[in-house]
Amino acid sequence: MIRALDPALDLDRVHAFYRDAPDYWELAEGRVPGLHKARDFFTDGPPGCDPANSHRLGYFLDDRLSGLAELSFGFPAQGDAYLGLMMLGPWARSAGYGQVFLAHIVDLAQKAGSPYLFLAVMDSNPRGAAFWARHGFLPTGHSGQMQVGDKTQVLHRLVKPL
């Protein structure tokens, strides 16, 4: 089941998910996320995007939060959709759930009238880059370095025409 997450009702679930699935954050930021990171999930987004118009989604297997996604609108250009985060817990990977989650996100972006869905992938995440490529995301040619937590990451912007 995929549903919208609410900060008042789901903060503890997001925090537990981060605690149980720290590998992405260790790769991305060099540290295990704390409660502040779970709080930030409900407000973070790309520059110029209204967090109130974003989707904060949870993917549940049985009653366990097993995936998170954040979808915003208006970056890099007005009308575009931007997938700021999509991750699954280690227990939910390699079972087709990522494809289902992504299809739901693409559907939301299409219903919003977005012509493109953008995201960024880190050089240090080749499995993630392979997943995005398999699902039709193409390089935009826009890349750069960014300080992410304790690490400097090289990010590559990808796009999927909708």
N, C-alpha and C positions, 0 to 999 in steps of 0.2 A: 504494500500500500504506500502511495506517495501522498503526502498532505503538507499543507502550509504549517510552519512552525510558529509558535507564539512565544515571545520572550517571557511572559509571566507564567506560562504553563510548561514550557519545554527547555528552559535554561539548564536545569539539572540534567536533562537527557543529553543535551549538546555537550555539556561539561563531561559527563560520563563517556560519551562517544570519543571525545578528544583523548581522554585518559586511556581508553581501551584501544585506540587506533593512533598512537603517537608517531608512527613511522613517517608519514607524510610531513608532519611538522618538524621532525628531526632532520629530514632531508632538506626541507625548504628554509627553515629558520635556525637549525642547529640546537633546538631545545624542545622539550615537551611543553605543550601549552597548558596554561593554568585557567582559572575561572575567568580572568579578564579576557582571554581569547574567546571563550564561549559567549561572553557578553558582547564582544565586538562583532561576532557573527551576525547579530541582529541589527547592526547599524553600519557596518563597513560597506563600501561600494566604490565603484570607479569615480573619477573626478566628474563633477557636474551632474551626477545622477541623484535623483530624489530617493532616499531609502524607503520612503512611504510607498513608492511605486515599484519596489523590487519584490521579487518572490524569494522567500526563505523556505526552502523545502526540506522535508525529511523523508527518507526511504526506510520503511519499516518492514522487517522480516519477523513475522509473528508480532510480538509487541516490542521488539528491540530496535532502537534507532540504529540503522546500519549504513546510512548514507546521508550526506548533506549536500545541498546546492544553493547557490545564491545567483539569481538572475536579475540584472538591472537593465534599464533602458536609457538611451541617450549618450552612449559612449561607444566608439570614438566620435561618432557624429549623431546628430539628432535623428531619432527613429531607429537607430541600431540597437540590437540587443547585445549584452555582454555577460558572459558566464564567468563570474569572478571566482567561483569555487564549485567544484563537483568532486566529491571523494566518497569512496566506500571503505568500510572497515575491512581489515584483512579477511575476516570470516565471510565476507560477501563478494569477494573478488573472484574473477575467472569463472563465474557461473551465469553470465548473461544479464546480470542486474544492471550493470553500467549501461548497456545498450538500451534497456527498458527506461532507465532514468533519463538518459539523454533524449530518447524519443519524446518523453513527456515534456522536457525542457524545450525542445525544438517546437513542439506543438504550442506551448505557451507563447513563444516568440513569434510564431506565425500568426496566431490569433491576435497578437498585439499589432500586427502589420509591419513587423520589422523585416527589412529586406535582407539583413545579414545577421549572423550570430558570430561574435568575436570571442576570443579567449586568449590567454597567454600561457605558454608552457615553458618550464625551466629546462635549460640544457642538462641539468642534473637529474631529470626525470625522463629517461628514454622510454620507459614503459608507458608513461602518460602520453608522450609524443606519438608513439605507435598507435595507441588507442584512438587519439584524435584523427590521425591520418586514415585509419581504417574506416572512420565514420564521416569522411568527406571534408575534413578541415584542411585548408591549404595555407601555405605561408603567405603572409602579406608583404614580406620584405622589411617589416618594421621590427627591429630588435634593439635591445639595450640592456645595460647593467642596472641593477637596482639592489639597494641594501634591504634585505629581508631578515629581520631579527638579527642574529649574530653572523649572518652570511651575506656575501655579495653573490647575487645570482644573475645569470644571463637569461633574459626572457625573450621569447619569440612570439609575436602576435600571429595568430591563426584566424582564418575566417571560413565560415560555411555559408554559401549563398542559400537563402531560403526561398 
